[in-house]
Every structure is written in C-alpha cells, then in structure tokens.
Amino acid sequence: QVQLVESGGGLVQAGGSLRLSCAASGRIKSINAMAWYRQAPGKQRELVGSITSSGTTNYKDSVKGRFTISRDNAKNTVHLQMNSLKFEDTAVYYCNANILTYSSPWSSSYWGQGTQVTVSS
C-alpha cells in the first residue's frame, strides 16, 4: 500500500509565499513523475506542474516564474515552492505520483488527500 501525505497549506496574503510538501511511503520500488494539481471551487482539477525522476520540470503558464517544483528521490518527497501568490491561486492542492511498487509489475498513479491554500486579496 502506498500513501501520499501533503503538508504546508494555509492562509497567506497576496504576494506571500508558501511551501507545500508531499511524502510518499509504502512498498515503493521507484517513483517516476511527480506532480502537483489544484482544484478551485466550482472548477476542474488542473495540472500546476510536474517533475520527472531526473528533475526535468514543466509548469502551467500562469505559475511560471512564481512556482518551483523540486524533489528528493532519497526521501520520496516532492515540494512546491509558491512565491508571489495571487488570489486566483486559491485552491486545494493535490500531490500525484506515478509509482512502481514491489507488489505489481506495473506502475500506478497515486494521489494525496489534498491541502488547502487560501490567498487573501
């Protein structure tokens, strides 16, 4: 069984910063891509950015230059550093990872429970 646990959400004023973390645990053999998604009230879940196992990152246009994704492969963690936050960044943020476990020959996609980020204007 694999679990992804996010932390670091909260309330911040516009222009401020937050750092989200996500730790994967369980019978993990390897982790491929990791990503952050977000879902605002009344909207569909959207991809914020992703990072490959070798560290290549990709971001949604609206967060480029403000958000940075990093990962620690030794600790099975991924982080999302969010700077210059805007009101429109308010959402529940979800961690996602494509993980190969010792229980299956195929990798699967796993999700965290989500963490609320609220930016006050």
Rosetta constraint file for C-alpha pairs under 8 A:
AtomPair CA 1 CA 26 HARMONIC 5.56 0.50
AtomPair CA 1 CA 27 HARMONIC 6.38 0.50
AtomPair CA 2 CA 24 HARMONIC 6.93 0.50
AtomPair CA 2 CA 25 HARMONIC 5.64 0.50
AtomPair CA 2 CA 26 HARMONIC 4.51 0.50
AtomPair CA 2 CA 27 HARMONIC 6.54 0.50
AtomPair CA 2 CA 28 HARMONIC 7.21 0.50
AtomPair CA 2 CA 110 HARMONIC 7.58 0.50
AtomPair CA 3 CA 23 HARMONIC 8.00 0.50
AtomPair CA 3 CA 24 HARMONIC 5.61 0.50
AtomPair CA 3 CA 25 HARMONIC 5.34 0.50
AtomPair CA 3 CA 26 HARMONIC 6.42 0.50
AtomPair CA 3 CA 110 HARMONIC 7.64 0.50
AtomPair CA 3 CA 111 HARMONIC 7.87 0.50
AtomPair CA 3 CA 112 HARMONIC 7.10 0.50
AtomPair CA 4 CA 22 HARMONIC 6.32 0.50
AtomPair CA 4 CA 23 HARMONIC 5.54 0.50
AtomPair CA 4 CA 24 HARMONIC 4.50 0.50
AtomPair CA 4 CA 25 HARMONIC 6.61 0.50
AtomPair CA 4 CA 95 HARMONIC 7.19 0.50
AtomPair CA 4 CA 96 HARMONIC 7.83 0.50
AtomPair CA 4 CA 110 HARMONIC 7.23 0.50
AtomPair CA 4 CA 111 HARMONIC 6.23 0.50
AtomPair CA 4 CA 112 HARMONIC 4.56 0.50
AtomPair CA 4 CA 113 HARMONIC 7.46 0.50
AtomPair CA 5 CA 22 HARMONIC 5.35 0.50
AtomPair CA 5 CA 23 HARMONIC 5.34 0.50
AtomPair CA 5 CA 24 HARMONIC 6.59 0.50
AtomPair CA 5 CA 112 HARMONIC 5.46 0.50
AtomPair CA 5 CA 113 HARMONIC 6.77 0.50
AtomPair CA 6 CA 20 HARMONIC 6.99 0.50
AtomPair CA 6 CA 21 HARMONIC 5.50 0.50
AtomPair CA 6 CA 22 HARMONIC 4.24 0.50
AtomPair CA 6 CA 23 HARMONIC 6.59 0.50
AtomPair CA 6 CA 94 HARMONIC 7.54 0.50
AtomPair CA 6 CA 95 HARMONIC 6.83 0.50
AtomPair CA 6 CA 112 HARMONIC 6.29 0.50
AtomPair CA 6 CA 113 HARMONIC 7.07 0.50
AtomPair CA 6 CA 114 HARMONIC 6.46 0.50
AtomPair CA 6 CA 115 HARMONIC 6.36 0.50
AtomPair CA 7 CA 20 HARMONIC 5.74 0.50
AtomPair CA 7 CA 21 HARMONIC 5.27 0.50
AtomPair CA 7 CA 22 HARMONIC 6.41 0.50
AtomPair CA 7 CA 115 HARMONIC 6.58 0.50
AtomPair CA 8 CA 18 HARMONIC 7.06 0.50
AtomPair CA 8 CA 19 HARMONIC 5.86 0.50
AtomPair CA 8 CA 20 HARMONIC 4.52 0.50
AtomPair CA 8 CA 21 HARMONIC 6.21 0.50
AtomPair CA 8 CA 115 HARMONIC 7.46 0.50
AtomPair CA 9 CA 18 HARMONIC 7.10 0.50
AtomPair CA 9 CA 19 HARMONIC 7.49 0.50
AtomPair CA 9 CA 20 HARMONIC 6.20 0.50
AtomPair CA 9 CA 115 HARMONIC 5.39 0.50
AtomPair CA 9 CA 116 HARMONIC 5.33 0.50
AtomPair CA 9 CA 117 HARMONIC 5.04 0.50
AtomPair CA 10 CA 18 HARMONIC 7.90 0.50
AtomPair CA 10 CA 115 HARMONIC 7.96 0.50
AtomPair CA 10 CA 116 HARMONIC 6.11 0.50
AtomPair CA 10 CA 117 HARMONIC 5.07 0.50
AtomPair CA 10 CA 118 HARMONIC 6.13 0.50
AtomPair CA 11 CA 117 HARMONIC 6.15 0.50
AtomPair CA 11 CA 118 HARMONIC 4.74 0.50
AtomPair CA 11 CA 119 HARMONIC 5.93 0.50
AtomPair CA 11 CA 120 HARMONIC 7.31 0.50
AtomPair CA 12 CA 16 HARMONIC 6.08 0.50
AtomPair CA 12 CA 17 HARMONIC 7.19 0.50
AtomPair CA 12 CA 18 HARMONIC 7.58 0.50
AtomPair CA 12 CA 117 HARMONIC 7.89 0.50
AtomPair CA 12 CA 118 HARMONIC 6.33 0.50
AtomPair CA 12 CA 119 HARMONIC 5.04 0.50
AtomPair CA 12 CA 120 HARMONIC 6.25 0.50
AtomPair CA 13 CA 85 HARMONIC 7.67 0.50
AtomPair CA 13 CA 119 HARMONIC 5.38 0.50
AtomPair CA 13 CA 120 HARMONIC 4.77 0.50
AtomPair CA 13 CA 121 HARMONIC 6.34 0.50
AtomPair CA 14 CA 84 HARMONIC 6.96 0.50
AtomPair CA 14 CA 85 HARMONIC 5.31 0.50
AtomPair CA 14 CA 86 HARMONIC 5.08 0.50
AtomPair CA 14 CA 87 HARMONIC 6.20 0.50
AtomPair CA 14 CA 119 HARMONIC 5.68 0.50
AtomPair CA 14 CA 120 HARMONIC 5.69 0.50
AtomPair CA 14 CA 121 HARMONIC 5.35 0.50
AtomPair CA 15 CA 83 HARMONIC 7.07 0.50
AtomPair CA 15 CA 84 HARMONIC 4.16 0.50
AtomPair CA 15 CA 85 HARMONIC 4.87 0.50
AtomPair CA 15 CA 86 HARMONIC 6.38 0.50
AtomPair CA 16 CA 83 HARMONIC 6.15 0.50
AtomPair CA 16 CA 84 HARMONIC 5.43 0.50
AtomPair CA 16 CA 85 HARMONIC 5.52 0.50
AtomPair CA 17 CA 81 HARMONIC 7.50 0.50
AtomPair CA 17 CA 82 HARMONIC 5.39 0.50
AtomPair CA 17 CA 83 HARMONIC 4.39 0.50
AtomPair CA 17 CA 84 HARMONIC 6.20 0.50
AtomPair CA 17 CA 85 HARMONIC 6.17 0.50
AtomPair CA 18 CA 81 HARMONIC 6.19 0.50
AtomPair CA 18 CA 82 HARMONIC 5.23 0.50
AtomPair CA 18 CA 83 HARMONIC 6.73 0.50
AtomPair CA 19 CA 79 HARMONIC 6.90 0.50
AtomPair CA 19 CA 80 HARMONIC 5.59 0.50
AtomPair CA 19 CA 81 HARMONIC 4.44 0.50
AtomPair CA 19 CA 82 HARMONIC 5.94 0.50
AtomPair CA 20 CA 79 HARMONIC 5.49 0.50
AtomPair CA 20 CA 80 HARMONIC 4.95 0.50
AtomPair CA 20 CA 81 HARMONIC 6.41 0.50
AtomPair CA 20 CA 82 HARMONIC 7.95 0.50
AtomPair CA 21 CA 77 HARMONIC 6.99 0.50
AtomPair CA 21 CA 78 HARMONIC 5.84 0.50
AtomPair CA 21 CA 79 HARMONIC 4.41 0.50
AtomPair CA 21 CA 80 HARMONIC 6.41 0.50
AtomPair CA 22 CA 77 HARMONIC 5.44 0.50
AtomPair CA 22 CA 78 HARMONIC 5.27 0.50
AtomPair CA 22 CA 79 HARMONIC 6.28 0.50
AtomPair CA 22 CA 95 HARMONIC 6.34 0.50
AtomPair CA 22 CA 112 HARMONIC 7.75 0.50
AtomPair CA 23 CA 75 HARMONIC 7.60 0.50
AtomPair CA 23 CA 76 HARMONIC 5.96 0.50
AtomPair CA 23 CA 77 HARMONIC 4.43 0.50
AtomPair CA 23 CA 78 HARMONIC 6.72 0.50
AtomPair CA 24 CA 76 HARMONIC 5.46 0.50
AtomPair CA 24 CA 77 HARMONIC 6.18 0.50
AtomPair CA 25 CA 76 HARMONIC 7.39 0.50
AtomPair CA 27 CA 101 HARMONIC 5.53 0.50
AtomPair CA 27 CA 102 HARMONIC 5.90 0.50
AtomPair CA 27 CA 103 HARMONIC 7.46 0.50
AtomPair CA 28 CA 99 HARMONIC 6.91 0.50
AtomPair CA 28 CA 100 HARMONIC 6.20 0.50
AtomPair CA 28 CA 101 HARMONIC 4.44 0.50
AtomPair CA 28 CA 102 HARMONIC 6.36 0.50
AtomPair CA 29 CA 99 HARMONIC 7.62 0.50
AtomPair CA 29 CA 100 HARMONIC 5.48 0.50
AtomPair CA 29 CA 101 HARMONIC 4.80 0.50
AtomPair CA 29 CA 102 HARMONIC 5.73 0.50
AtomPair CA 30 CA 99 HARMONIC 6.03 0.50
AtomPair CA 30 CA 100 HARMONIC 5.23 0.50
AtomPair CA 30 CA 101 HARMONIC 6.85 0.50
AtomPair CA 31 CA 53 HARMONIC 6.92 0.50
AtomPair CA 31 CA 73 HARMONIC 7.97 0.50
AtomPair CA 31 CA 76 HARMONIC 7.52 0.50
AtomPair CA 31 CA 97 HARMONIC 6.93 0.50
AtomPair CA 31 CA 98 HARMONIC 5.92 0.50
AtomPair CA 31 CA 99 HARMONIC 4.50 0.50
AtomPair CA 31 CA 100 HARMONIC 6.15 0.50
AtomPair CA 32 CA 52 HARMONIC 6.23 0.50
AtomPair CA 32 CA 53 HARMONIC 5.25 0.50
AtomPair CA 32 CA 97 HARMONIC 7.05 0.50
AtomPair CA 32 CA 98 HARMONIC 5.29 0.50
AtomPair CA 32 CA 99 HARMONIC 6.04 0.50
AtomPair CA 32 CA 100 HARMONIC 7.77 0.50
AtomPair CA 33 CA 50 HARMONIC 6.88 0.50
AtomPair CA 33 CA 51 HARMONIC 5.67 0.50
AtomPair CA 33 CA 52 HARMONIC 4.34 0.50
AtomPair CA 33 CA 53 HARMONIC 5.75 0.50
AtomPair CA 33 CA 97 HARMONIC 5.93 0.50
AtomPair CA 33 CA 98 HARMONIC 5.62 0.50
AtomPair CA 34 CA 50 HARMONIC 5.70 0.50
AtomPair CA 34 CA 51 HARMONIC 5.45 0.50
AtomPair CA 34 CA 52 HARMONIC 6.45 0.50
AtomPair CA 34 CA 53 HARMONIC 7.76 0.50
AtomPair CA 34 CA 78 HARMONIC 7.07 0.50
AtomPair CA 34 CA 95 HARMONIC 7.47 0.50
AtomPair CA 34 CA 96 HARMONIC 5.68 0.50
AtomPair CA 34 CA 97 HARMONIC 4.28 0.50
AtomPair CA 34 CA 98 HARMONIC 6.45 0.50
AtomPair CA 35 CA 47 HARMONIC 7.55 0.50
AtomPair CA 35 CA 48 HARMONIC 7.54 0.50
AtomPair CA 35 CA 49 HARMONIC 5.73 0.50
AtomPair CA 35 CA 50 HARMONIC 4.02 0.50
AtomPair CA 35 CA 51 HARMONIC 6.18 0.50
AtomPair CA 35 CA 95 HARMONIC 5.90 0.50
AtomPair CA 35 CA 96 HARMONIC 5.06 0.50
AtomPair CA 35 CA 97 HARMONIC 6.23 0.50
AtomPair CA 36 CA 47 HARMONIC 6.31 0.50
AtomPair CA 36 CA 48 HARMONIC 5.47 0.50
AtomPair CA 36 CA 49 HARMONIC 5.59 0.50
AtomPair CA 36 CA 50 HARMONIC 6.32 0.50
AtomPair CA 36 CA 80 HARMONIC 7.55 0.50
AtomPair CA 36 CA 93 HARMONIC 6.76 0.50
AtomPair CA 36 CA 94 HARMONIC 5.63 0.50
AtomPair CA 36 CA 95 HARMONIC 4.75 0.50
AtomPair CA 36 CA 96 HARMONIC 6.09 0.50
AtomPair CA 37 CA 45 HARMONIC 6.53 0.50
AtomPair CA 37 CA 46 HARMONIC 5.40 0.50
AtomPair CA 37 CA 47 HARMONIC 4.38 0.50
AtomPair CA 37 CA 48 HARMONIC 5.03 0.50
AtomPair CA 37 CA 49 HARMONIC 7.12 0.50
AtomPair CA 37 CA 93 HARMONIC 5.66 0.50
AtomPair CA 37 CA 94 HARMONIC 5.03 0.50
AtomPair CA 37 CA 95 HARMONIC 6.39 0.50
AtomPair CA 37 CA 96 HARMONIC 7.39 0.50
AtomPair CA 38 CA 45 HARMONIC 5.48 0.50
AtomPair CA 38 CA 46 HARMONIC 5.48 0.50
AtomPair CA 38 CA 47 HARMONIC 6.58 0.50
AtomPair CA 38 CA 48 HARMONIC 6.59 0.50
AtomPair CA 38 CA 91 HARMONIC 5.83 0.50
AtomPair CA 38 CA 92 HARMONIC 5.41 0.50
AtomPair CA 38 CA 93 HARMONIC 4.23 0.50
AtomPair CA 38 CA 94 HARMONIC 5.81 0.50
AtomPair CA 39 CA 43 HARMONIC 6.25 0.50
AtomPair CA 39 CA 44 HARMONIC 5.94 0.50
AtomPair CA 39 CA 45 HARMONIC 4.30 0.50
AtomPair CA 39 CA 46 HARMONIC 6.32 0.50
AtomPair CA 39 CA 91 HARMONIC 5.21 0.50
AtomPair CA 39 CA 92 HARMONIC 5.29 0.50
AtomPair CA 39 CA 93 HARMONIC 6.56 0.50
AtomPair CA 40 CA 44 HARMONIC 7.27 0.50
AtomPair CA 40 CA 45 HARMONIC 7.36 0.50
AtomPair CA 40 CA 90 HARMONIC 6.50 0.50
AtomPair CA 40 CA 91 HARMONIC 4.22 0.50
AtomPair CA 40 CA 92 HARMONIC 6.35 0.50
AtomPair CA 41 CA 91 HARMONIC 7.05 0.50
AtomPair CA 47 CA 60 HARMONIC 6.81 0.50
AtomPair CA 48 CA 59 HARMONIC 5.89 0.50
AtomPair CA 48 CA 60 HARMONIC 5.20 0.50
AtomPair CA 48 CA 63 HARMONIC 7.34 0.50
AtomPair CA 49 CA 57 HARMONIC 7.08 0.50
AtomPair CA 49 CA 58 HARMONIC 5.31 0.50
AtomPair CA 49 CA 59 HARMONIC 4.10 0.50
AtomPair CA 49 CA 60 HARMONIC 5.91 0.50
AtomPair CA 49 CA 69 HARMONIC 7.16 0.50
AtomPair CA 50 CA 57 HARMONIC 5.53 0.50
AtomPair CA 50 CA 58 HARMONIC 5.33 0.50
AtomPair CA 50 CA 59 HARMONIC 6.63 0.50
AtomPair CA 50 CA 69 HARMONIC 7.06 0.50
AtomPair CA 51 CA 55 HARMONIC 5.62 0.50
AtomPair CA 51 CA 56 HARMONIC 5.34 0.50
AtomPair CA 51 CA 57 HARMONIC 4.35 0.50
AtomPair CA 51 CA 58 HARMONIC 6.56 0.50
AtomPair CA 51 CA 69 HARMONIC 6.79 0.50
AtomPair CA 51 CA 70 HARMONIC 7.17 0.50
AtomPair CA 51 CA 71 HARMONIC 7.69 0.50
AtomPair CA 52 CA 56 HARMONIC 5.24 0.50
AtomPair CA 52 CA 57 HARMONIC 6.62 0.50
AtomPair CA 53 CA 73 HARMONIC 7.55 0.50
AtomPair CA 55 CA 70 HARMONIC 7.35 0.50
AtomPair CA 55 CA 71 HARMONIC 7.43 0.50
AtomPair CA 57 CA 69 HARMONIC 7.01 0.50
AtomPair CA 59 CA 63 HARMONIC 6.67 0.50
AtomPair CA 59 CA 64 HARMONIC 5.93 0.50
AtomPair CA 60 CA 64 HARMONIC 6.46 0.50
AtomPair CA 63 CA 67 HARMONIC 5.56 0.50
AtomPair CA 66 CA 82 HARMONIC 6.10 0.50
AtomPair CA 66 CA 83 HARMONIC 5.10 0.50
AtomPair CA 66 CA 84 HARMONIC 6.09 0.50
AtomPair CA 66 CA 85 HARMONIC 7.67 0.50
AtomPair CA 67 CA 80 HARMONIC 6.75 0.50
AtomPair CA 67 CA 81 HARMONIC 5.50 0.50
AtomPair CA 67 CA 82 HARMONIC 4.50 0.50
AtomPair CA 67 CA 83 HARMONIC 6.04 0.50
AtomPair CA 68 CA 80 HARMONIC 5.71 0.50
AtomPair CA 68 CA 81 HARMONIC 5.05 0.50
AtomPair CA 68 CA 82 HARMONIC 6.63 0.50
AtomPair CA 69 CA 78 HARMONIC 7.15 0.50
AtomPair CA 69 CA 79 HARMONIC 5.61 0.50
AtomPair CA 69 CA 80 HARMONIC 4.68 0.50
AtomPair CA 69 CA 81 HARMONIC 6.39 0.50
AtomPair CA 70 CA 78 HARMONIC 5.74 0.50
AtomPair CA 70 CA 79 HARMONIC 5.25 0.50
AtomPair CA 70 CA 80 HARMONIC 6.69 0.50
AtomPair CA 71 CA 76 HARMONIC 7.51 0.50
AtomPair CA 71 CA 77 HARMONIC 5.59 0.50
AtomPair CA 71 CA 78 HARMONIC 4.14 0.50
AtomPair CA 71 CA 79 HARMONIC 5.99 0.50
AtomPair CA 72 CA 76 HARMONIC 5.93 0.50
AtomPair CA 72 CA 77 HARMONIC 5.28 0.50
AtomPair CA 72 CA 78 HARMONIC 6.35 0.50
AtomPair CA 73 CA 77 HARMONIC 6.59 0.50
AtomPair CA 85 CA 89 HARMONIC 6.48 0.50
AtomPair CA 85 CA 119 HARMONIC 6.83 0.50
AtomPair CA 86 CA 90 HARMONIC 7.58 0.50
AtomPair CA 86 CA 119 HARMONIC 6.28 0.50
AtomPair CA 86 CA 120 HARMONIC 7.99 0.50
AtomPair CA 86 CA 121 HARMONIC 7.45 0.50
AtomPair CA 87 CA 118 HARMONIC 7.62 0.50
AtomPair CA 87 CA 119 HARMONIC 4.89 0.50
AtomPair CA 87 CA 120 HARMONIC 5.91 0.50
AtomPair CA 87 CA 121 HARMONIC 5.61 0.50
AtomPair CA 88 CA 119 HARMONIC 7.63 0.50
AtomPair CA 89 CA 117 HARMONIC 7.63 0.50
AtomPair CA 89 CA 118 HARMONIC 7.57 0.50
AtomPair CA 89 CA 119 HARMONIC 6.76 0.50
AtomPair CA 90 CA 116 HARMONIC 7.85 0.50
AtomPair CA 90 CA 117 HARMONIC 5.42 0.50
AtomPair CA 90 CA 118 HARMONIC 4.64 0.50
AtomPair CA 90 CA 119 HARMONIC 5.41 0.50
AtomPair CA 91 CA 116 HARMONIC 6.10 0.50
AtomPair CA 91 CA 117 HARMONIC 5.52 0.50
AtomPair CA 91 CA 118 HARMONIC 6.59 0.50
AtomPair CA 92 CA 114 HARMONIC 5.86 0.50
AtomPair CA 92 CA 115 HARMONIC 5.36 0.50
AtomPair CA 92 CA 116 HARMONIC 4.34 0.50
AtomPair CA 92 CA 117 HARMONIC 5.95 0.50
AtomPair CA 93 CA 114 HARMONIC 5.30 0.50
AtomPair CA 93 CA 115 HARMONIC 5.27 0.50
AtomPair CA 93 CA 116 HARMONIC 6.21 0.50
AtomPair CA 93 CA 117 HARMONIC 6.94 0.50
AtomPair CA 94 CA 111 HARMONIC 6.85 0.50
AtomPair CA 94 CA 112 HARMONIC 5.78 0.50
AtomPair CA 94 CA 113 HARMONIC 6.68 0.50
AtomPair CA 94 CA 114 HARMONIC 4.43 0.50
AtomPair CA 94 CA 115 HARMONIC 6.61 0.50
AtomPair CA 95 CA 111 HARMONIC 5.77 0.50
AtomPair CA 95 CA 112 HARMONIC 5.17 0.50
AtomPair CA 95 CA 113 HARMONIC 7.93 0.50
AtomPair CA 95 CA 114 HARMONIC 6.99 0.50
AtomPair CA 96 CA 109 HARMONIC 6.88 0.50
AtomPair CA 96 CA 110 HARMONIC 5.63 0.50
AtomPair CA 96 CA 111 HARMONIC 4.64 0.50
AtomPair CA 96 CA 112 HARMONIC 6.48 0.50
AtomPair CA 97 CA 109 HARMONIC 5.67 0.50
AtomPair CA 97 CA 110 HARMONIC 5.39 0.50
AtomPair CA 97 CA 111 HARMONIC 6.75 0.50
AtomPair CA 98 CA 107 HARMONIC 6.23 0.50
AtomPair CA 98 CA 108 HARMONIC 5.43 0.50
AtomPair CA 98 CA 109 HARMONIC 4.47 0.50
AtomPair CA 98 CA 110 HARMONIC 6.37 0.50
AtomPair CA 99 CA 107 HARMONIC 5.09 0.50
AtomPair CA 99 CA 108 HARMONIC 5.45 0.50
AtomPair CA 99 CA 109 HARMONIC 6.33 0.50
AtomPair CA 99 CA 110 HARMONIC 7.19 0.50
AtomPair CA 100 CA 104 HARMONIC 7.20 0.50
AtomPair CA 100 CA 105 HARMONIC 7.32 0.50
AtomPair CA 100 CA 106 HARMONIC 6.26 0.50
AtomPair CA 100 CA 107 HARMONIC 4.14 0.50
AtomPair CA 100 CA 108 HARMONIC 6.54 0.50
AtomPair CA 101 CA 105 HARMONIC 7.59 0.50
AtomPair CA 101 CA 106 HARMONIC 7.90 0.50
AtomPair CA 101 CA 107 HARMONIC 6.91 0.50
